[in-house]
């Protein structure tokens, strides 16, 4: 994954199912509600996360802040790109087992 074109080495995941988004940040698991209609609009709100400390908390804060800014999505085979109206982007690729 990358944030604003920079690889996000700390790692984070995003999954979406039945109107909920969830995943693992660098330190904490998280969940929130997805507002994605009409497509391609995109928002995650009401995010809650566990409260574990680790060395990557600043990176996790950047991840959550970037996700909060995203307003639109582009989805295709093997990717999910989230963007805002200022040109910021969070890009995900599928996890390969």
Secondary structure, 3 states (H helix, E strand, C coil): CEECCEECCCCCCCEEECCEEEEECCCCEEEEEEECCCCCECEEEEEEECCCCCCCHHHHHHHHHHHHHCCEEEEECCEEEEECCCCCEEEECCCCC
